[in-house]
Amino acid sequence: MKLTVQIRLLPTPEQAAALEATLHACNEAATWASRVAFERDVKRTFALREHTYGEIRARWGLGAQAAQHVVKKTCDAYTTLKANLKAGNLGRPGSKRYRRATEKPIVFRPEGAQPYDDRMLSWQMAERRVSVWTVTGRVKDVAFTASPGQLATLALHRKGESDLVCRDGMWFLLATCEVPETSLNTDPVDFLGIDLGIVNIATTSDGEIMAGRELNRSRSRERGLRAKLQKKNTPSAKRRLKKRRRKEARRAKDVNHKIAKHVVAEAERTGRGIALEDLTGIRERVRLRKPQRATHSSWSFHQLGQFIAYKARKAGVPVVHVDPAYTSRTCAECGHMDRANRVSQAWFACRSCGFVDHADRNGSRNIRARARELWRCGVQSITPAPPPKQRGEAGRKRSATASGARCASPSL
């Protein structure tokens, strides 16, 4: 499987200036190539290369490999745009956002990432140095650093291109590594159900609750501070805003990595699979009051699911995605489903059998039961299509059957 390892470069001021000039030249050339591709409606790499390759080399002084990567980066950007338009991620055809994306060519940021292959970038792992091609010539002996685990992965499994990135004045190389996968456990003894939420980021069917109160408090604090600084709008306030950029995202990413690592390690240790909810499109299906929108929009459930999925794949742990419809209203003991069962955000009390439990723990047990049924039917993962919008369905996670288990032909 492919993983990306982030390596921080420690260039001298002269080396940093050369790297900056290179990024600016490559992205300026990519913007010009994008304009040519848009005006002539040429979005394929080979065809666009015929129109732009010579001009890119002559005008911006890029090397052969750099010019090739500029053309390919431009075509990849249009391919991604086409996929987003097809998926509806940029609104409906004719909407303001859709027109803004399609009525003008793509523009690349001056410090956008630039891909490097082994002809343009060489690694000296023992000395922790890299040699990088720039528009001013080859820059050698650029120091780099990373965590011991990342350095070990880089030394053993690096394969393919690396992206040069400048972020908040710091330089990074995002190196592609081909990491071997552990063989998939095709006979798990059970499943570890994971209920995802905002108040409690993840709750397992074993009863372990990974609360999100600290993360939510820090998010609220960051939002308040941003609002105050934006209101002041002074040079000092702008400097502080720039310094605090992405701080909240980094904190949330770190928390999600830790939770994913713990969940996968527990499933691997006990020989179980992992059961996750398929929450695709949940933001479009719910209607929230204004005070709730920021909290709901900053809920990074998709990122946590991705982290769990790739760590599980690396460890050979099977992952099943189940339909989350009514998991918060169904009793894990008797199966009775009633909206009144959910007493509050934290507590569940069955109106039929009297079973009382933490609401998220009860939901995770239902998710585990659905994963068992799916695996018994031979389905490793299922992603249901979003239901049509209906009145009164805003508070539900899914509009589907209460069982949530759909059998199909075995895929093992």
C-alpha positions, 0 to 999 in steps of 0.5 A: 500500500502507498503511504506518504511520509512528511519530511521537514527540510532545513535549508539555509537562507540561500537554499530556501531562496532557490527553492522558493524561486523554483516553486514560483516558476513552476506554478506560474508555468502551470497557470499559463499551461492551464490557460492554454488547456482551457482555451484550446480544450486540451486536457490530456497530457500528451496533447497539452505537451505538444502545445506547451512543452517548448514554451515552458522550457524557453520562457521559465528555464525549467528542465525537461523533467520539471516541464513534464511534471508541470504539464502533468500537474495541469492535466491532473488538476483538470481531471480532479475538477471533472471528478468533483463536478461529476460527484456534485461536490461543486454544486449543481450545474448552473449554480454560482459555485459550479460556474465559478469553477468551470467558466475560467481556467485553473490558477495555481498558487505561487507556493503550490506543491511541485512533484519531483522524481528521482532524476530531480531529487536524490536522497543521502539517508545516512547523512540526512541530506537531499540534493534538489533541482532548482531553477538556479541549479542543483542545490546539494546538502539540504538537511532534513529531519523527521521522527524515527519511525518516519525515517525508518519507513523512508529508508526501507520503503521509499518508492516513487515521486515526492512533492516539494511543499512550502507551508507557513515558511517551512519546507517539506518533502512529501515522499511516497512509500510502498509499504507491504501489507499484512495478509487480511484476517479472513476469519475474525472471531468478532467485530469491534463496533465503533460509534462516531460522534461529536461529544464522544469522538469514538465509542467502542462496543467494549465500552471504551469511550474516547471523549472529545470534550477537550478537543471541542473546547479548544475548537471553541476557544480557537473560534472565539480568538479568531473572531476577536482578531478578525474584528480588530483587523490590525497588523498585529492581529493579522500576524497572530491570525497567520501564526495560528493558522491550521493549529486547530486542524493539526490538533484534531488530526493528532487526536484522530491518529491516536484514536485510530492507532489504539482502535486498530491495535486492539482489534489486531490484538484480539483477532477481531475486525472493525465495524464503522458507520457509513456517514457519507452525506450526513452534512447534507441530510441534517438541518441545524441551528446556526450555533450548531453549524460550526461544531458540526462542520468541524466534525472530522469523522471522515478523516478518522475513518480514513485513518482507521481504514489505512492502519487496519489495511496495514495490519491486516484487520478487516473493516466493515462499513454498515448502514447507521440507520436507527443505531441510536434508537435500537435496543442492543438487547431486545432489538426494540426500536423507538425514538423515545429510547434515546433519553438524552445525548448520553443515556439510552433506556429501552421502553420495551425491556428496560435495558439502560446503557450509555447511548453511544455504547448501545449504538456501537453494539448495534453497529457490531451486530450489523457487521457480524450479519454483513460478514456472515453474508459475505460482504466485507463493506457496504456503502449505501446510496443516500436516501431521498430527502423527506420531511421529518428525517433531519435528525436521522442518520439514515433512512433505511431499514432498521436491521441495516444488514444487506446480504450479497454474494460472498466476496471472500 
